[in-house]
Amino acid sequence: MLKKVIKRDGKQQVYMREKVHTAVLKAFKSCKQEPTEKFIEQLNEELAKVENADNDTIDIENLQDLVEKFLIKKNKFLELIWKVS
């Protein structure tokens, strides 16, 4: 079960799903958008897969990749990038 995130400087930090949510919400808000409840539920399902995996740590880059792939799958990644650019 996922317990820690390995940050870029190598330090470990307790994994908190809320931090992922906050980052995603900030991306949406920067584009003057709000994610739907369904989107948040699907994000939670995706995060649960990682949280319940055998590994107890994840690199921050891998966690970010997972979120980016989820956004791409939901056709939100490019939409968010284009609106910020």
C-alpha positions in Angstrom: 0.0 0.0 0.0 1.3 3.4 -1.0 2.6 5.4 2.0 5.3 7.7 0.8 6.3 9.9 -2.1 9.9 10.3 -3.0 10.5 14.0 -3.8 12.9 15.3 -6.4 15.5 16.0 -3.7 15.3 12.4 -2.6 13.4 13.1 0.7 10.4 11.1 1.4 7.1 12.6 2.3 3.9 11.0 3.5 1.5 10.4 0.6 -1.7 12.4 0.8 -4.3 12.1 -1.9 -5.5 15.6 -1.0 -2.2 17.1 -2.4 -2.9 15.5 -5.8 -6.5 16.9 -5.7 -5.1 20.3 -4.8 -2.7 20.3 -7.7 -5.4 19.2 -10.2 -7.9 21.8 -8.9 -5.2 24.5 -9.2 -4.7 23.5 -12.9 -8.4 23.7 -13.5 -8.8 27.0 -11.7 -5.9 28.5 -13.6 -8.0 28.0 -16.7 -11.2 29.3 -15.0 -12.7 25.8 -15.0 -14.1 23.4 -12.4 -13.8 19.6 -12.6 -17.0 17.7 -12.5 -17.9 15.4 -9.7 -17.6 12.5 -12.1 -14.1 13.6 -13.1 -13.1 13.7 -9.4 -14.6 10.2 -8.8 -12.7 8.8 -11.8 -9.5 10.5 -10.5 -10.0 8.9 -7.1 -10.5 5.5 -8.8 -7.2 5.9 -10.7 -5.4 7.0 -7.6 -6.8 4.1 -5.6 -5.1 1.7 -8.1 -1.7 3.2 -7.3 -2.5 3.4 -3.5 -3.4 -0.2 -3.4 -0.4 -1.5 -5.4 2.3 -3.5 -3.7 4.8 -0.6 -3.6 4.8 1.5 -0.5 6.7 4.4 -2.2 6.4 6.3 -5.6 8.6 8.9 -7.2 6.9 12.2 -7.6 7.7 12.1 -11.3 5.8 8.8 -11.6 2.9 10.2 -9.7 2.8 13.2 -12.0 3.0 11.0 -15.1 0.0 9.0 -13.8 -2.0 12.2 -13.3 -1.0 13.5 -16.7 -2.0 10.2 -18.4 -5.3 10.3 -16.6 -5.9 13.9 -17.8 -4.9 12.9 -21.4 -7.3 10.0 -21.2 -10.1 12.3 -20.1 -9.1 14.9 -22.8 -8.3 17.5 -20.2 -4.5 17.7 -20.4 -4.3 19.6 -23.7 -7.3 21.7 -22.9 -5.7 22.8 -19.7 -2.3 23.5 -21.4 -3.8 25.4 -24.2 -5.8 27.7 -21.9 -2.7 28.4 -19.8 -0.5 29.2 -22.8 
